[in-house]
Amino acid sequence: METNTNPTSKIISIINIDFRESFDQLTEEEKNYLYYLSKACWAGQLIDLFQTSYESPALFMIFQKFFGSFPDVYELEEIMKKNDIDPDIFDKFMEYAARFYSNFGNYTIKKKKFFPEFPIPKNSPGDYETNMFEKILSQSDKFGEFKSIWDIIKYIIFDKTENAENINLEEKDGKNCYYLGGIKKEQIESTDEFLLSKDISLLNTRLFLYNSKVVTLIGSINDEQIDLDDKNILLYGEYSSILKKINENLSEAQKHTTKEEEKELINDYINFFQTGKIEKHIESQKKLVQLNSQVDINYNLGWYTNEIDPLNSRGLFEGFVGFNDNFSSQKYEQIINLIPQLIQELPWPQDFNEKLGQTQFKSFEIICFARKGCPFGKSLPNYLEIKKEFGTKNLLFSNVYPNFKEIENNYDYYDPKDQKLISNFGQVVLKLTTTIKLLIGYGTGKFLKCELDPETKEEKYNFDKNLINPLTNKPIEDFYQIDETYEKKFGHNTYIIDETISTLIYLYLCENESIQEVFFVNKMHGRYVTQTCWLLFFSEVISNLNLYIEKEKSWIHTPSRAAWIIFNYILSEQKESEEIINIEYDSQKEQKEKILKLKLINQELLSDKVNEIISKLLQKLYIYKCTGNVKDAMELIDKYSVIENDKILAIKKDRENIAENKTFYLFHNLSLDNNNKVIYKEYKKSKEGIIKSNLERFGQEFDKDIYWQWVKYATNFLKNK
């Protein structure tokens, strides 16, 4: 069969989230506690389907029905061969299904849609891919049960038009599940400002324009409508049936702990999901960071990361649970003692730093991360005021790091010696940089503000009015006025500010010998670790160029935008005789994957010139954040967000013809045996294993909940189809 040229496939990396050894050491009560907490988290993950795309819940229902109709997923390949299904097509079908489950939807956390990469015959009909997908689905004896759903979404799955490619606002020719009914950006921003003025959090909401009124849909079990004024309505009860399942499992988990503080914490979560009131969740986070640091099992649930929302304001539901690795955590305790010293090395006066509450840092084995993909760690809580008053709990997910030796060839644009550095030091660099971001990148900063004294009602300041601004060499002029907060003043720009600053901080501190020693890096290898850090950073920039929308001069993924801002700033500031990164590009070569070469010039320049350059950018953004200087901060951010370099734009275009690296996540299950005893259920490290683990995790238990939530807003998504 002669086929069209498809993108060159990269190696698939499957992260095997193994926790059997730690699980076996738990008591029976702890195993039950863990089991029901994980069930609560997995139930919440279903909300992500509705926050990703219209077709994601439907495709989930189809996959659960399809794979559940066969005796064993591992034997499907042979069954398909007997039914004349092309092995290459079926392999890509299984890869797509495994990727769907790993991302819990057909868009990645980077807001990019992905497709089954079927080999397509030349001169094939336009609906060839749809027909092949349907041919595979039709091999199920339950095809008739889900065919009506398939008929609605089958062309959407393969819609490769520009407006379907990214999660974005409708007025920017995109699709999203946060802003419904044709609501415009201007209305969204005015509504958000109004909601925040009423102390209504945006995190667990969606907006729906209905008859010229803006309806704020709020995630809760309680069903209630509140008319705020003639233009704004609050409608509670979003995702109620799913949230009920979460609370049922939390209530069961509560029965398996004798610790009162853990029971009270669960009560806060239950009250939050029942009422949708963010104050309840804030209470849970206060208790969470104050829990005894020796508690073995840790978890969290709620709407957190705002990466999927096109405006980076509203949360994506996530839940995770796992246990502390207390033995490994001991070696990290010295990092906490290093924090004051490290902060002093950052490029601004100490008067711009504010002491946070108690800091905890743990090596943590994750057993369940119910969201798209899985990060390398978490810093809790997300609420700034709680961090300042009660402290932070930082968890480094020790069992989710990739094996760089397996994916060394994915960095083929580097010299072989640089690829070998990534292979040898990539994992320790990810742990080191994640640690810096968690402990310092996201937690550092003092907001200079004016407040009213609660007793005298007089104005007071949390800084010396004679404090000199290092950017102007004059006394501070900009600061947060009474009732102004970082979130209210910067709005949806808080995410890009925080992400750029935290990335700059880890780049600035990555060569610090004290931190490197904690990760058992000796002085001989220190320079290799620093070099690998920059190799991975530059690789991230180049790999994510496809997340830039050239016609809009905008990014669909904030961390990728932050990385480009830093990269672009370095390119603009480096002198020709002191280049830090060299980019070789030949657009005439036929093999697209080999036309790009990146090369770090030398280690001395990395240590001296690059830190000199990024310290300027870091200082500016940090001081703008501390003083609430939105205007100058966003002028700087916007200036360096744009790609105007012709060579980079050409690389972006060619890189879009190369399949992106794929990382899949295999989570094993906890289940009950015939004696109601919690057991660890393991799966093969393969596409089939990922599919089977999800099939058995969810089964058909949620069919009705998903279906009725899905049809609720169907007309909003189908009107333009």
FIDOTOR-142439 format. One line per field, with one value per residue (C-alpha): residue number from 0; residue in one letter; x, y, z. Coordinates in steps of 0.5 Angstrom, whole numbers, plus 500, padded with zeros to 3 digits. Example, Ala and Ser with C-alpha at 12.3 -4.5 7.8 and 13.67 -1.06 7.14 Angstrom:
BEGIN
pos (0  1) $
code (A  S) $
c1 (525  527) $
c2 (491  498) $
c3 (516  514) $
***
This chain:
BEGIN
pos (0  1  2  3  4  5  6  7  8  9  10  11  12  13  14  15  16  17  18  19  20  21  22  23  24  25  26  27  28  29  30  31  32  33  34  35  36  37  38  39  40  41  42  43  44  45  46  47  48  49  50  51  52  53  54  55  56  57  58  59  60  61  62  63  64  65  66  67  68  69  70  71  72  73  74  75  76  77  78  79  80  81  82  83  84  85  86  87  88  89  90  91  92  93  94  95  96  97  98  99  100  101  102  103  104  105  106  107  108  109  110  111  112  113  114  115  116  117  118  119  120  121  122  123  124  125  126  127  128  129  130  131  132  133  134  135  136  137  138  139  140  141  142  143  144  145  146  147  148  149  150  151  152  153  154  155  156  157  158  159  160  161  162  163  164  165  166  167  168  169  170  171  172  173  174  175  176  177  178  179  180  181  182  183  184  185  186  187  188  189  190  191  192  193  194  195  196  197  198  199  200  201  202  203  204  205  206  207  208  209  210  211  212  213  214  215  216  217  218  219  220  221  222  223  224  225  226  227  228  229  230  231  232  233  234  235  236  237  238  239  240  241  242  243  244  245  246  247  248  249  250  251  252  253  254  255  256  257  258  259  260  261  262  263  264  265  266  267  268  269  270  271  272  273  274  275  276  277  278  279  280  281  282  283  284  285  286  287  288  289  290  291  292  293  294  295  296  297  298  299  300  301  302  303  304  305  306  307  308  309  310  311  312  313  314  315  316  317  318  319  320  321  322  323  324  325  326  327  328  329  330  331  332  333  334  335  336  337  338  339  340  341  342  343  344  345  346  347  348  349  350  351  352  353  354  355  356  357  358  359  360  361  362  363  364  365  366  367  368  369  370  371  372  373  374  375  376  377  378  379  380  381  382  383  384  385  386  387  388  389  390  391  392  393  394  395  396  397  398  399  400  401  402  403  404  405  406  407  408  409  410  411  412  413  414  415  416  417  418  419  420  421  422  423  424  425  426  427  428  429  430  431  432  433  434  435  436  437  438  439  440  441  442  443  444  445  446  447  448  449  450  451  452  453  454  455  456  457  458  459  460  461  462  463  464  465  466  467  468  469  470  471  472  473  474  475  476  477  478  479  480  481  482  483  484  485  486  487  488  489  490  491  492  493  494  495  496  497  498  499  500  501  502  503  504  505  506  507  508  509  510  511  512  513  514  515  516  517  518  519  520  521  522  523  524  525  526  527  528  529  530  531  532  533  534  535  536  537  538  539  540  541  542  543  544  545  546  547  548  549  550  551  552  553  554  555  556  557  558  559  560  561  562  563  564  565  566  567  568  569  570  571  572  573  574  575  576  577  578  579  580  581  582  583  584  585  586  587  588  589  590  591  592  593  594  595  596  597  598  599  600  601  602  603  604  605  606  607  608  609  610  611  612  613  614  615  616  617  618  619  620  621  622  623  624  625  626  627  628  629  630  631  632  633  634  635  636  637  638  639  640  641  642  643  644  645  646  647  648  649  650  651  652  653  654  655  656  657  658  659  660  661  662  663  664  665  666  667  668  669  670  671  672  673  674  675  676  677  678  679  680  681  682  683  684  685  686  687  688  689  690  691  692  693  694  695  696  697  698  699  700  701  702  703  704  705  706  707  708  709  710  711  712  713  714  715  716  717  718  719  720) $
code (M  E  T  N  T  N  P  T  S  K  I  I  S  I  I  N  I  D  F  R  E  S  F  D  Q  L  T  E  E  E  K  N  Y  L  Y  Y  L  S  K  A  C  W  A  G  Q  L  I  D  L  F  Q  T  S  Y  E  S  P  A  L  F  M  I  F  Q  K  F  F  G  S  F  P  D  V  Y  E  L  E  E  I  M  K  K  N  D  I  D  P  D  I  F  D  K  F  M  E  Y  A  A  R  F  Y  S  N  F  G  N  Y  T  I  K  K  K  K  F  F  P  E  F  P  I  P  K  N  S  P  G  D  Y  E  T  N  M  F  E  K  I  L  S  Q  S  D  K  F  G  E  F  K  S  I  W  D  I  I  K  Y  I  I  F  D  K  T  E  N  A  E  N  I  N  L  E  E  K  D  G  K  N  C  Y  Y  L  G  G  I  K  K  E  Q  I  E  S  T  D  E  F  L  L  S  K  D  I  S  L  L  N  T  R  L  F  L  Y  N  S  K  V  V  T  L  I  G  S  I  N  D  E  Q  I  D  L  D  D  K  N  I  L  L  Y  G  E  Y  S  S  I  L  K  K  I  N  E  N  L  S  E  A  Q  K  H  T  T  K  E  E  E  K  E  L  I  N  D  Y  I  N  F  F  Q  T  G  K  I  E  K  H  I  E  S  Q  K  K  L  V  Q  L  N  S  Q  V  D  I  N  Y  N  L  G  W  Y  T  N  E  I  D  P  L  N  S  R  G  L  F  E  G  F  V  G  F  N  D  N  F  S  S  Q  K  Y  E  Q  I  I  N  L  I  P  Q  L  I  Q  E  L  P  W  P  Q  D  F  N  E  K  L  G  Q  T  Q  F  K  S  F  E  I  I  C  F  A  R  K  G  C  P  F  G  K  S  L  P  N  Y  L  E  I  K  K  E  F  G  T  K  N  L  L  F  S  N  V  Y  P  N  F  K  E  I  E  N  N  Y  D  Y  Y  D  P  K  D  Q  K  L  I  S  N  F  G  Q  V  V  L  K  L  T  T  T  I  K  L  L  I  G  Y  G  T  G  K  F  L  K  C  E  L  D  P  E  T  K  E  E  K  Y  N  F  D  K  N  L  I  N  P  L  T  N  K  P  I  E  D  F  Y  Q  I  D  E  T  Y  E  K  K  F  G  H  N  T  Y  I  I  D  E  T  I  S  T  L  I  Y  L  Y  L  C  E  N  E  S  I  Q  E  V  F  F  V  N  K  M  H  G  R  Y  V  T  Q  T  C  W  L  L  F  F  S  E  V  I  S  N  L  N  L  Y  I  E  K  E  K  S  W  I  H  T  P  S  R  A  A  W  I  I  F  N  Y  I  L  S  E  Q  K  E  S  E  E  I  I  N  I  E  Y  D  S  Q  K  E  Q  K  E  K  I  L  K  L  K  L  I  N  Q  E  L  L  S  D  K  V  N  E  I  I  S  K  L  L  Q  K  L  Y  I  Y  K  C  T  G  N  V  K  D  A  M  E  L  I  D  K  Y  S  V  I  E  N  D  K  I  L  A  I  K  K  D  R  E  N  I  A  E  N  K  T  F  Y  L  F  H  N  L  S  L  D  N  N  N  K  V  I  Y  K  E  Y  K  K  S  K  E  G  I  I  K  S  N  L  E  R  F  G  Q  E  F  D  K  D  I  Y  W  Q  W  V  K  Y  A  T  N  F  L  K  N  K) $
c1 (500  503  502  503  509  507  511  517  515  519  520  514  516  511  512  511  508  510  508  508  513  511  504  506  508  502  497  490  487  492  491  483  484  489  484  478  482  484  477  475  481  479  472  474  478  472  471  477  473  468  473  477  473  466  468  472  467  463  470  471  464  466  473  470  464  469  475  470  466  473  475  482  485  492  489  486  491  490  483  483  488  483  478  482  484  491  496  499  493  490  497  496  489  491  497  491  487  493  495  487  487  494  491  484  482  484  488  494  496  499  492  494  489  492  490  490  497  494  498  494  494  495  489  485  478  477  474  479  481  474  472  478  477  469  471  475  470  465  469  465  459  457  458  450  450  455  454  449  454  460  456  455  463  466  468  470  475  479  477  484  482  485  480  480  487  488  484  482  477  472  473  480  478  479  474  474  469  470  466  460  454  459  461  466  473  471  465  469  474  468  465  471  472  465  466  472  469  464  469  467  473  474  477  471  467  465  461  455  452  444  439  444  446  452  451  457  456  459  462  458  453  448  443  442  440  442  441  447  444  440  446  449  447  450  448  450  450  455  458  453  453  460  462  457  461  467  464  461  469  471  466  468  476  474  472  479  483  483  486  481  485  485  477  476  480  476  470  472  473  466  463  467  464  457  457  462  464  471  472  471  476  481  480  482  488  490  489  493  499  499  498  503  509  510  503  505  499  498  493  489  483  480  480  488  492  489  493  487  483  485  485  489  484  479  482  482  480  485  486  492  494  500  505  511  518  521  527  529  526  531  536  532  531  538  534  530  535  539  533  534  542  539  534  540  543  537  538  534  535  533  527  523  523  518  518  513  510  513  516  516  519  518  520  513  511  505  500  494  495  488  489  492  499  503  508  514  512  507  507  501  497  495  493  498  495  495  503  505  501  501  507  508  508  512  512  517  514  520  516  514  521  523  529  533  537  530  529  536  535  529  534  537  538  544  551  552  556  550  545  550  550  542  542  546  544  537  533  537  537  529  529  534  530  523  525  528  521  517  521  523  520  513  514  518  516  513  507  509  502  498  493  488  490  484  484  486  483  489  493  500  505  508  515  519  517  524  525  529  527  533  530  529  534  528  524  518  512  508  505  498  493  488  484  488  491  496  490  485  491  494  488  489  496  499  500  505  508  509  511  517  520  520  523  528  530  531  536  539  540  541  549  549  554  550  543  547  550  544  542  549  552  560  564  567  560  557  558  555  549  549  550  544  540  541  540  533  531  533  530  523  523  525  520  514  514  508  504  505  500  503  497  495  502  500  501  496  501  503  510  512  511  515  521  520  520  527  530  528  531  538  538  537  542  547  553  556  562  559  554  551  547  548  542  544  539  538  532  534  535  530  530  526  528  536  536  536  542  543  549  551  558  562  561  564  559  553  556  558  554  548  547  548  543  537  539  536  530  529  530  525  519  520  520  514  510  512  510  504  507  502  504  511  511  506  510  516  512  509  515  519  513  513  517  520  526  525  530  526  519  522  524  517  514  519  518  510  512  515  511  512  515  510  510  504  503  501  498  496  490  488  482  478  478  473  474  474  481  485  490  495  493  499  499  504  508  505  499  495  497  495  488  486  488  483  478  478  479  472  468  461  460  459  456  449  453  458  452  447  453  455  448  447  451  451  447  453  458  454  451  457  459) $
c2 (500  507  512  519  521  522  526  522  518  520  515  514  514  510  513  507  509  503  504  496  496  502  499  493  496  499  497  494  500  505  501  502  509  510  506  510  517  514  513  520  523  518  520  527  526  525  533  534  531  536  542  539  539  537  530  528  525  522  519  516  513  510  507  504  501  498  496  493  489  484  479  481  488  484  480  485  485  478  479  485  481  476  481  484  490  493  492  499  502  498  500  507  506  503  509  514  511  510  518  519  516  519  526  525  528  529  535  535  540  544  545  542  537  530  525  518  518  513  511  514  511  516  518  516  519  525  521  515  516  516  510  506  508  506  500  498  500  496  490  490  487  493  498  499  501  507  508  514  518  516  519  526  526  522  528  532  527  528  536  539  545  551  553  546  545  549  550  558  563  562  570  567  562  556  552  551  549  554  560  558  561  565  570  575  576  583  580  575  580  585  579  576  583  583  576  578  584  580  575  569  565  564  557  552  556  556  562  561  567  566  571  577  575  572  565  563  556  553  546  544  538  544  546  553  560  567  573  578  583  584  582  576  570  564  557  552  545  544  537  535  527  527  531  526  520  524  525  518  516  521  519  512  514  518  511  508  514  515  521  527  532  528  527  534  535  531  534  541  537  534  541  544  540  540  548  550  555  557  559  551  549  555  552  545  548  551  544  541  545  544  536  533  533  525  523  518  519  526  528  534  535  541  546  548  549  554  551  549  556  560  566  562  564  558  551  544  539  535  530  526  521  518  517  520  517  519  515  519  525  526  528  533  537  541  544  547  550  553  557  563  563  562  567  572  570  573  579  584  587  583  588  585  578  576  570  565  560  553  550  542  538  531  526  523  517  518  513  517  523  525  530  531  528  528  534  532  535  540  546  547  550  555  560  566  568  561  560  567  565  557  555  550  543  541  534  532  526  521  516  520  521  519  514  519  513  511  517  520  520  525  530  529  536  536  534  526  529  533  528  523  529  529  521  521  527  529  526  529  536  535  533  539  544  542  543  550  552  549  552  558  560  560  562  568  575  581  585  592  595  600  597  600  599  594  598  606  605  609  607  603  600  594  597  603  609  610  604  604  601  598  599  607  608  612  611  606  610  604  599  595  600  598  592  591  584  581  577  583  587  583  578  573  575  572  566  568  573  567  562  566  568  561  559  564  563  555  557  562  557  551  551  553  548  547  545  540  537  535  531  528  531  532  538  534  533  540  543  538  538  546  545  539  544  549  543  541  548  550  543  545  552  549  543  548  553  549  552  559  562  566  570  572  573  569  563  557  555  559  555  555  562  563  559  563  570  568  565  571  575  572  572  579  581  576  579  576  575  572  567  563  558  557  555  552  551  548  549  545  538  533  530  535  532  533  540  543  543  547  548  551  555  554  553  559  563  559  561  568  571  568  569  576  577  573  577  583  580  577  583  587  582  581  588  589  584  586  593  592  595  592  596  595  588  586  591  587  580  582  585  578  574  575  571  575  572  569  563  561  562  557  552  552  551  545  542  542  536  532  528  531  527  523  521  516  515  508  508  501  500  499  494  490  482  477  478  486  486  492  489  492  491  491  492  491  497  498  502  496  496  504  502  496  500  505  501  497  503  507  501  503  506  513  512  516  521  523  522  527  532  531  533  539  544  540  545  550  546  543  550  551  544) $
c3 (500  498  503  504  508  516  521  523  530  536  542  546  553  558  566  570  576  581  588  590  595  599  599  602  608  610  615  613  615  611  605  606  607  601  597  598  597  590  588  590  586  580  580  580  574  570  571  566  560  560  561  555  549  547  544  550  555  549  546  554  554  547  549  556  552  546  550  555  550  549  554  554  551  551  546  541  536  534  534  529  525  524  522  517  520  518  524  523  523  529  533  532  534  541  541  540  546  551  549  550  557  559  557  559  553  546  548  552  558  553  549  543  540  537  532  531  526  521  515  510  502  497  493  499  500  505  510  510  517  520  516  519  526  525  522  528  533  529  531  538  539  543  537  537  544  542  535  536  540  535  529  533  534  529  524  530  532  526  525  523  521  525  530  532  533  540  546  545  546  540  538  536  532  538  542  549  555  560  556  553  549  545  550  548  552  554  557  561  564  566  569  573  576  578  581  585  588  591  593  589  586  579  580  580  575  568  564  560  556  556  553  554  561  564  568  572  573  580  581  587  589  592  586  587  583  585  581  583  579  572  568  573  575  580  578  583  581  576  576  582  580  580  586  590  588  590  597  598  597  602  607  606  607  613  617  616  620  627  627  628  624  618  619  620  613  610  612  609  603  603  605  599  594  597  597  592  597  596  603  605  600  603  610  608  605  612  615  610  611  618  618  622  617  619  616  611  607  603  598  595  591  588  582  581  575  570  564  560  561  555  560  565  571  572  575  572  577  580  585  588  593  595  601  604  603  610  609  602  605  610  605  603  610  609  603  607  611  605  603  606  603  596  597  599  592  588  584  589  596  602  603  597  601  605  610  609  614  616  610  609  603  602  597  595  592  588  587  583  580  577  572  565  565  571  574  577  584  587  592  596  598  591  596  597  604  607  604  608  614  615  610  605  603  598  595  590  586  586  582  575  572  565  564  559  557  553  550  548  541  542  542  536  534  539  538  541  547  549  548  552  558  558  558  564  568  565  571  577  573  573  580  582  578  580  587  586  583  588  594  592  585  587  594  594  594  598  596  598  600  604  609  614  621  624  630  628  621  619  613  614  610  610  607  609  605  603  600  594  588  584  577  578  584  587  593  592  588  586  591  592  595  600  598  592  591  586  583  583  580  575  573  568  567  574  571  566  571  576  571  568  575  577  571  571  578  577  571  576  581  578  578  586  589  595  592  587  593  596  590  590  585  586  584  578  575  577  571  567  571  569  562  562  565  560  554  557  557  550  548  551  547  541  542  544  538  535  541  538  534  529  526  533  535  542  545  547  553  558  561  553  553  559  556  550  553  557  551  546  552  552  544  544  549  548  544  537  540  546  544  549  544  537  532  526  521  513  510  504  507  505  512  516  523  521  519  526  530  537  541  547  546  552  560  562  558  561  568  567  561  561  569  568  562  566  572  569  567  573  577  573  573  580  582  578  581  588  587  583  576  571  566  565  567  561  556  558  557  551  548  548  547  540  535  530  528  521  522  529  525  519  524  528  521  520  527  526  521  526  531  538  543  547  554  557  564  567  574  577  581  588  588  593  592  594  601  601  602  598  593  589  581  576  569  563  561  555  551  552  560  560  557  561  568  566  563  570  574  571  568  567  573  571  564  566  570  564  559  562  563  556  553  558  553  547  543  545  541  536  533  529  527) $
***
